[in-house]
Amino acid sequence: MAEPFNSAMRNSYSRFVAGLAVAILVSGSTVLADIKLPKIFGDNMVLQAGKSVKIWGWADEGELVVVQFHNQVKSTRAQGGKWSVVLSAMKPNARAATLAVLGEKNTVELKNVVVGEVWIASGQSNMQWSLTRTENWTKAAASSSNPNLRLFYVPRVKSAKTLDDISGQHLNKDPQWEVSGPESTPEFSAVAYYFGRNLQKALDVPVGIIHTSWGGSPAEVWMRDDVLSAKHADLLEMYGTRAKNYEKALAKYKADAAAAKAAGKAFKRRAPRKGWVPSELYHSMIHPLLNFSINGAIWYQGESNAQRAHQYRTLFADMISNWREDWGQGSFPFLAVELAPYDKRRNRSLEEIARKPVDSDWAELREAQILATKKLKNVGTVTITDAGTKDDIHPPMKEPVGARLALAAQGMVYGKKLTWSGPKYRSHRIWGNKVTIRFDHVGEGLESKEGGLTGFSIAGDDQKFVWGNAEIKGNTVVVSHPNIKKPKAVRFGWADYPVVNLWSKNGLPAHPFRTDSFPLTTAPKPAGTAK
C-alpha cells in the first residue's frame, strides 16, 4: 500500500497546505467547483522518466492549484477554466508514491504512482485482440502479476470533433490504470501486454502501456483533419463520395421500411452501414492523450489500408509525423508490426499458395511500412512471417509479436547491444545470371530453416517472376534461375501469405523485400487506362 509521503515530504506538504489556506483567505474565495483531472490520471499510473511531465486539469477561473509529487511542489492559477504545471524530469522510481493536487475547495490524491517508461499501443484489430483470444492465454494471465507493469485501456469512442478528455467505458468500467495481474490482463491487448511484460523485465523499471486501438480502423481515422486536407485531399474526396452514397442508401432504406410498414409487410433488410469517417478516432482516442508524457508508440495496423498500399507509402509517415508534432516531444520512437501472413482466398493448401509468384497488395503494404523507416528517424518495423495463420486474419500467436517489439525497443531505443531485427534488405548486385543480396541485421549470420531457401523469385526484362534458386553465401544470398540469363529483379516473401525460411542465427526471420521499382498493383491508374 502506498504511503502518501515520507517524513520530509510530510513537512513540505504541511507547509504548502498552510500557505494554501492563507492564499484562500486572502483571495476571499466563496463557492468554487471541484478541481478536476483528465481520466488518463489516476491511481496506479506510470509517469514518464527522463522528461518533463505535464499535470493538467480544470478549475474555476483564478483558482489556486498546487501539485506535489515526491520532492516537487508546483503551483499555478487556473486561466480560462484550465490549469497546468510541469514537473521536472525524474529518474525511474518503482517506489509507490502519492501525487497530490490541491485546490481551494478539494484535494485529489492519486495513489501508487511510479515513474518509468510509458508507451502508446495503437492500431486495429490485431492490436486490439485480447489475451483471452490467443494461444496459451490462461498460463500467461496466471503468471502476469507484476507491480511494475501498469495497463490503461482507452475506451472505443468515435467523435466528429476533438475531445479534451477520454470518453466512454470499457467492459462497463470507467477508464483506469490497473496493475498487471490475472484480473487485469485477460481483456487487455495481447500484443501490448507481451510488449510491456518483456520490456519491463529487460529494463527493470516500471512500464506503463496506454492501449488505444479499434478493429478494422484505417490509418486516416487516427490523423488530424488538417493534415489530411493538406496532404491527402484525394482521400477526403473518396470519403465524401462514400458519405453521399450512404445518405442516399439510408434515405432509400427508410422509405422502403416505411412503405413496408404501411402495407403491413415484414421488412427484414439491414440498414446501410455508415463506415469510417476520417479523423474520428484521432479526435476521441488520441487527442485526449497528447499532453501526457510518453517515450514511444507501438503500432499494429494496415490490413484496412492494404487495397490502397501505394497511398500508405506517404499516409503512414504522415500519420507518424502528425502524432509527433502534436505530442510535442520530438521524434519519439515509433515501432510498427509488418502485416502477418494471411491467405485472403482462404482454404488453399500451401502447395497452391506457393505454386507461382503473384502480385500482392499485402506485400505492397509491408513495403510501405518499411518505407517509413527510411523517411523518418526513430521508426522501426518487426516482421512476423512465422506468426501468421493461413486462413485467419487474426492469428492467435501474439506473444512473439510483443516480444519482437520489446526487443526492437531495447536495441533501437534503449541502446542495448543486441540484434533486434531480422535480416533486412540493404543492396543487391547483378553478376551475370546471378543476383547477390546483401542484408543489414544479419547478427551471427544467415540460415535457412527446414531445408533449402524458399520464397525468392526472380525476373528478367519481361518483369515476369518465377521461383529462383537461392543459396546462402556468407552473409549474402545468391539468387538465379537457369532460364533467366539477364536477371533484373529479385523479390522475397512477396505474397499475402509468404512461405519463407530465411532467418538470422539469432532467431529472427528476414523481412520481405523487392529489389525492383516495377509499377505496384495498388498504384493509381493513369487517366484513360482500364481498371
Secondary structure as the mmCIF struct_conf table of DSSP 4:
data_model
#
loop_
_struct_conf.conf_type_id
_struct_conf.id
_struct_conf.beg_label_comp_id
_struct_conf.beg_label_asym_id
_struct_conf.beg_label_seq_id
_struct_conf.end_label_comp_id
_struct_conf.end_label_asym_id
_struct_conf.end_label_seq_id
BEND BEND1 PRO A 4 PRO A 4
HELX_RH_AL_P HELX_RH_AL_P1 SER A 7 SER A 27
TURN_TY1_P TURN_TY1_P1 GLY A 28 GLY A 28
BEND BEND2 VAL A 31 VAL A 31
HELX_LH_PP_P HELX_LH_PP_P1 ALA A 33 ILE A 35
STRN STRN1 LYS A 36 LYS A 36
TURN_TY1_P TURN_TY1_P2 LYS A 39 ILE A 40
TURN_TY1_P TURN_TY1_P3 ASP A 43 ASN A 44
STRN STRN2 VAL A 46 GLN A 48
TURN_TY1_P TURN_TY1_P4 ALA A 49 GLY A 50
BEND BEND3 LYS A 51 LYS A 51
STRN STRN3 VAL A 53 TRP A 58
BEND BEND4 ASP A 60 ASP A 60
TURN_TY1_P TURN_TY1_P5 GLU A 61 GLY A 62
STRN STRN4 LEU A 64 PHE A 69
TURN_TY1_P TURN_TY1_P6 HIS A 70 ASN A 71
STRN STRN5 GLN A 72 ARG A 77
STRN STRN6 GLN A 79 GLN A 79
TURN_TY1_P TURN_TY1_P7 GLY A 80 GLY A 81
STRN STRN7 LYS A 82 LEU A 87
HELX_LH_PP_P HELX_LH_PP_P2 SER A 88 ALA A 89
STRN STRN8 ASN A 93 LEU A 102
BEND BEND5 GLU A 104 LYS A 105
STRN STRN9 THR A 107 GLY A 123
BEND BEND6 GLN A 124 GLN A 124
HELX_RH_AL_P HELX_RH_AL_P2 SER A 125 GLN A 128
STRN STRN10 SER A 130 SER A 130
HELX_RH_3T_P HELX_RH_3T_P1 LEU A 131 ARG A 133
BEND BEND7 THR A 134 THR A 134
TURN_TY1_P TURN_TY1_P8 GLU A 135 ASN A 136
HELX_RH_AL_P HELX_RH_AL_P3 TRP A 137 ALA A 142
TURN_TY1_P TURN_TY1_P9 SER A 143 SER A 143
STRN STRN11 ASN A 146 TYR A 153
BEND BEND8 ALA A 160 LYS A 161
BEND BEND9 ASP A 164 ASP A 165
BEND BEND10 GLY A 168 GLY A 168
STRN STRN12 HIS A 170 HIS A 170
TURN_TY1_P TURN_TY1_P10 LEU A 171 ASN A 172
STRN STRN13 LYS A 173 LYS A 173
STRN STRN14 TRP A 177 SER A 180
BEND BEND11 GLY A 181 GLY A 181
TURN_TY1_P TURN_TY1_P11 PRO A 182 SER A 184
BEND BEND12 THR A 185 THR A 185
TURN_TY1_P TURN_TY1_P12 PRO A 186 GLU A 187
BEND BEND13 PHE A 188 PHE A 188
STRN STRN15 SER A 189 SER A 189
HELX_RH_AL_P HELX_RH_AL_P4 ALA A 190 LEU A 203
BEND BEND14 VAL A 205 VAL A 205
STRN STRN16 VAL A 207 SER A 213
TURN_TY1_P TURN_TY1_P13 GLY A 215 GLY A 216
HELX_RH_3T_P HELX_RH_3T_P2 ALA A 219 TRP A 222
BEND BEND15 MET A 223 MET A 223
HELX_RH_AL_P HELX_RH_AL_P5 ASP A 225 LYS A 231
HELX_RH_AL_P HELX_RH_AL_P6 ALA A 233 ALA A 262
TURN_TY1_P TURN_TY1_P14 ALA A 263 GLY A 264
HELX_LH_PP_P HELX_LH_PP_P3 ARG A 269 ARG A 273
TURN_TY1_P TURN_TY1_P15 PRO A 278 SER A 279
HELX_RH_AL_P HELX_RH_AL_P7 GLU A 280 LEU A 281
HELX_RH_PI_P HELX_RH_PI_P1 TYR A 282 ILE A 286
HELX_RH_3T_P HELX_RH_3T_P3 HIS A 287 LEU A 289
TURN_TY1_P TURN_TY1_P16 LEU A 290 ASN A 291
BEND BEND16 PHE A 292 PHE A 292
BEND BEND17 ASN A 295 ASN A 295
STRN STRN17 GLY A 296 TYR A 300
HELX_RH_3T_P HELX_RH_3T_P4 GLU A 303 ARG A 308
HELX_RH_AL_P HELX_RH_AL_P8 ALA A 309 TRP A 327
TURN_TY1_P TURN_TY1_P17 GLY A 328 GLY A 328
BEND BEND18 GLN A 329 SER A 331
STRN STRN18 PHE A 334 VAL A 337
HELX_LH_PP_P HELX_LH_PP_P4 GLU A 338 PRO A 341
TURN_TY1_P TURN_TY1_P18 LYS A 344 ARG A 345
BEND BEND19 ASN A 347 ASN A 347
HELX_RH_AL_P HELX_RH_AL_P9 LEU A 350 ILE A 353
TURN_TY1_P TURN_TY1_P19 ALA A 354 ALA A 354
BEND BEND20 ARG A 355 LYS A 356
HELX_RH_AL_P HELX_RH_AL_P10 ASP A 361 LYS A 375
BEND BEND21 LEU A 376 LEU A 376
TURN_TY1_P TURN_TY1_P20 LYS A 377 ASN A 378
STRN STRN19 VAL A 379 VAL A 382
TURN_TY1_P TURN_TY1_P21 THR A 385 ASP A 386
BEND BEND22 ALA A 387 ALA A 387
STRN STRN20 THR A 389 THR A 389
TURN_TY1_P TURN_TY1_P22 LYS A 390 ASP A 391
STRN STRN21 ASP A 392 ASP A 392
BEND BEND23 ILE A 393 HIS A 394
BEND BEND24 PRO A 396 PRO A 396
HELX_RH_AL_P HELX_RH_AL_P11 GLU A 399 ALA A 408
HELX_RH_PI_P HELX_RH_PI_P2 ALA A 409 VAL A 413
BEND BEND25 TYR A 414 TYR A 414
BEND BEND26 LYS A 417 LEU A 418
BEND BEND27 SER A 421 SER A 421
STRN STRN22 LYS A 424 TRP A 431
TURN_TY1_P TURN_TY1_P23 GLY A 432 ASN A 433
STRN STRN23 LYS A 434 ASP A 440
TURN_TY1_P TURN_TY1_P24 GLY A 443 GLU A 444
STRN STRN24 LEU A 446 SER A 448
BEND BEND28 LYS A 449 GLY A 452
BEND BEND29 GLY A 455 GLY A 455
STRN STRN25 PHE A 456 ALA A 459
TURN_TY1_P TURN_TY1_P25 ASP A 461 ASP A 462
STRN STRN26 VAL A 466 TRP A 467
HELX_LH_PP_P HELX_LH_PP_P5 GLY A 468 GLY A 468
STRN STRN27 ASN A 469 LYS A 473
TURN_TY1_P TURN_TY1_P26 GLY A 474 ASN A 475
STRN STRN28 THR A 476 SER A 480
TURN_TY1_P TURN_TY1_P27 PRO A 482 ASN A 483
BEND BEND30 LYS A 485 LYS A 486
STRN STRN29 ALA A 489 PHE A 492
BEND BEND31 GLY A 493 GLY A 493
BEND BEND32 ALA A 495 TYR A 497
STRN STRN30 LEU A 502 SER A 504
TURN_TY1_P TURN_TY1_P28 LYS A 505 ASN A 506
BEND BEND33 GLY A 507 GLY A 507
STRN STRN31 PRO A 509 PRO A 509
HELX_LH_PP_P HELX_LH_PP_P6 ALA A 510 PRO A 512
STRN STRN32 PHE A 513 ARG A 514
BEND BEND34 THR A 515 THR A 515
HELX_LH_PP_P HELX_LH_PP_P7 PHE A 518 LEU A 520
TURN_TY1_P TURN_TY1_P29 THR A 521 THR A 522
BEND BEND35 ALA A 523 ALA A 523
HELX_LH_PP_P HELX_LH_PP_P8 PRO A 524 PRO A 526
TURN_TY1_P TURN_TY1_P30 ALA A 527 GLY A 528
BEND BEND36 THR A 529 THR A 529
#
